[in-house]
Amino acid sequence: MSLVTYEDARPWAKAIREEVMTRRMPKWHAVRGYGDFSNDPSLSPFEISLLVAWAEGGTPRGSEEEAKRSKPFAPAASPDVRTDIRTLTIACGEQPLPEGMLVSVQPNLDRDGSLGIAVRQPDGQRVIVAWIRGYDPDFPTVYRLRTPIRLERGSVLVTEPRQSCSVTVGVAAPH
């Protein structure tokens, strides 16, 4: 379904309200509090309230003047765009990582699968990267870390539960 125009969205107002209130819309499978991602499309409490008020208030149409002033949604560009990122696809479980900076992860799971992703540093410290739940292979997502994780020699990617899956990691050269 398209939600680009008012005419597209209006018939779906009650469904949009429900999906937004239960945080199933916009689609984002990373669990809050487990990782911090620069491309997180989650709505703020204010944005949720605004959409709910629109749906419950009779779905009023904005004026043409408001439409001219508004800008289409576009995710903010990362200020630190890296061009030295290499991607590696590795099996789930405990797998060694190359030295560098972990900048992204993209899980590949069965439908509705869940996966915890962490990095175990050589000193034993465990850094949580993400917890993905309710995975939908029709909407694969690259989760871009807001703050890259330094990977020292001997760092290991740990996924739990250990299942048949893979994770594509983005690793950049250290600064």
C-alpha positions as CSV (number, residue, x, y, z in Angstrom):
1,M,0.0,0.0,0.0
2,S,1.2,3.5,-0.8
3,L,1.1,6.2,1.8
4,V,2.6,9.0,-0.3
5,T,-0.5,11.1,-0.7
6,Y,-3.4,12.1,1.5
7,E,-5.7,10.1,-0.7
8,D,-3.5,7.0,-0.3
9,A,-3.3,7.3,3.5
10,R,-6.8,8.4,4.6
11,P,-8.5,5.1,4.0
12,W,-5.8,3.5,6.2
13,A,-6.1,5.9,9.1
14,K,-7.4,3.5,11.8
15,A,-4.8,0.8,10.7
16,I,-2.0,3.4,10.7
17,R,-3.1,4.5,14.3
18,E,-3.0,0.9,15.5
19,E,0.4,0.1,13.8
20,V,2.0,3.3,15.1
21,M,0.7,2.9,18.7
22,T,2.0,-0.7,18.9
23,R,5.3,0.4,17.2
24,R,5.0,-2.0,14.3
25,M,5.2,1.0,12.0
26,P,7.6,2.0,10.7
27,K,9.2,-1.4,10.4
28,W,12.2,-1.7,12.6
29,H,13.3,-5.0,14.1
30,A,16.0,-3.8,16.5
31,V,14.8,-3.8,20.1
32,R,15.1,-0.5,21.9
33,G,18.0,-0.2,24.3
34,Y,20.1,-2.8,22.5
35,G,22.3,-0.7,20.2
36,D,22.2,2.8,18.9
37,F,21.7,3.2,15.1
38,S,22.0,6.2,12.9
39,N,19.3,5.0,10.5
40,D,16.6,4.2,13.2
41,P,13.3,5.4,11.7
42,S,11.4,5.0,15.0
43,L,8.8,7.7,15.7
44,S,9.1,10.0,18.7
45,P,6.3,10.1,21.3
46,F,5.3,13.5,19.8
47,E,5.1,12.0,16.2
48,I,3.0,9.1,17.5
49,S,0.7,11.4,19.3
50,L,0.3,13.5,16.2
51,L,-0.6,10.5,14.0
52,V,-3.1,9.2,16.6
53,A,-4.7,12.7,16.9
54,W,-5.0,12.8,13.1
55,A,-6.6,9.4,12.9
56,E,-9.0,10.0,15.9
57,G,-9.8,13.6,14.8
58,G,-11.4,12.7,11.5
59,T,-8.2,12.6,9.3
60,P,-8.3,16.3,8.4
61,R,-6.5,17.3,5.3
62,G,-3.8,20.0,5.5
63,S,-4.0,23.1,3.5
64,E,-2.2,23.6,0.2
65,E,0.0,26.2,1.8
66,E,1.1,23.6,4.5
67,A,1.8,21.1,1.8
68,K,4.0,23.6,-0.1
69,R,6.0,24.3,3.1
70,S,6.5,20.7,4.1
71,K,9.4,18.7,2.8
72,P,9.3,15.0,2.0
73,F,10.9,12.7,4.6
74,A,14.5,11.9,3.9
75,P,16.8,10.3,6.5
76,A,19.6,12.5,7.7
77,A,22.9,11.9,6.1
78,S,25.6,10.6,8.3
79,P,28.2,13.4,8.9
80,D,31.0,10.8,8.8
81,V,30.4,9.0,5.5
82,R,33.1,6.3,5.1
83,T,34.2,5.0,1.8
84,D,36.6,2.4,3.2
85,I,34.0,-0.1,4.4
86,R,34.3,-3.7,3.4
87,T,31.5,-6.2,4.0
88,L,31.9,-9.8,5.2
89,T,29.1,-12.3,5.6
90,I,29.8,-14.7,8.4
91,A,27.9,-17.6,10.0
92,C,26.1,-17.2,13.3
93,G,27.8,-18.5,16.4
94,E,31.2,-17.2,17.5
95,Q,33.3,-16.0,14.6
96,P,36.5,-14.0,14.5
97,L,36.4,-10.4,13.2
98,P,39.1,-8.5,11.3
99,E,40.7,-5.5,13.0
100,G,39.1,-2.2,12.3
101,M,35.8,-0.4,13.2
102,L,32.5,-2.3,13.1
103,V,30.1,0.2,11.5
104,S,27.1,-2.0,10.5
105,V,25.4,-5.3,10.8
106,Q,22.7,-7.0,8.6
107,P,21.3,-10.2,9.9
108,N,19.9,-12.9,7.6
109,L,17.4,-15.0,9.6
110,D,14.4,-17.1,9.1
111,R,11.0,-15.3,9.2
112,D,10.1,-14.2,12.7
113,G,13.6,-15.1,14.0
114,S,15.4,-13.3,16.8
115,L,19.1,-12.8,17.3
116,G,21.3,-11.1,19.8
117,I,24.5,-9.7,18.3
118,A,27.5,-8.7,20.4
119,V,31.3,-8.3,20.1
120,R,33.6,-10.0,22.6
121,Q,36.8,-8.0,22.9
122,P,40.2,-9.7,23.5
123,D,40.1,-8.5,27.1
124,G,36.8,-10.3,27.7
125,Q,34.6,-7.2,27.5
126,R,31.3,-7.8,25.8
127,V,29.8,-5.0,23.7
128,I,26.1,-5.3,22.8
129,V,25.6,-4.5,19.1
130,A,21.9,-5.3,18.5
131,W,19.0,-7.5,19.4
132,I,16.8,-8.2,16.4
133,R,13.4,-9.7,16.9
134,G,10.5,-10.6,14.6
135,Y,12.8,-10.7,11.5
136,D,11.1,-10.3,8.2
137,P,13.2,-11.4,5.2
138,D,11.0,-9.3,2.9
139,F,12.4,-6.2,4.7
140,P,16.1,-6.8,5.1
141,T,17.8,-4.0,7.0
142,V,21.3,-2.8,7.5
143,Y,21.7,-1.5,11.0
144,R,24.3,1.4,10.9
145,L,25.9,1.9,14.3
146,R,25.8,5.5,15.4
147,T,29.2,5.0,17.2
148,P,31.5,2.4,15.5
149,I,32.9,-0.3,17.7
150,R,36.7,-0.7,17.7
151,L,37.7,-4.2,16.8
152,E,41.1,-5.1,18.2
153,R,43.0,-8.2,17.0
154,G,41.2,-11.2,18.5
155,S,37.7,-9.6,18.6
156,V,34.9,-12.1,18.1
157,L,31.3,-11.7,16.8
158,V,28.9,-13.6,19.1
159,T,25.3,-14.3,18.1
160,E,22.7,-15.9,20.4
161,P,20.9,-18.1,20.1
162,R,23.3,-20.0,18.0
163,Q,21.2,-21.0,15.0
164,S,21.5,-21.4,11.3
165,C,21.8,-17.8,10.1
166,S,24.4,-15.3,8.9
167,V,25.3,-11.7,9.6
168,T,26.8,-9.3,7.1
169,V,29.1,-6.9,8.9
170,G,30.5,-3.6,7.7
171,V,34.1,-3.1,8.9
172,A,36.0,0.1,8.2
173,A,39.7,0.7,8.6
174,P,40.5,2.3,11.9
175,H,40.9,6.1,11.9
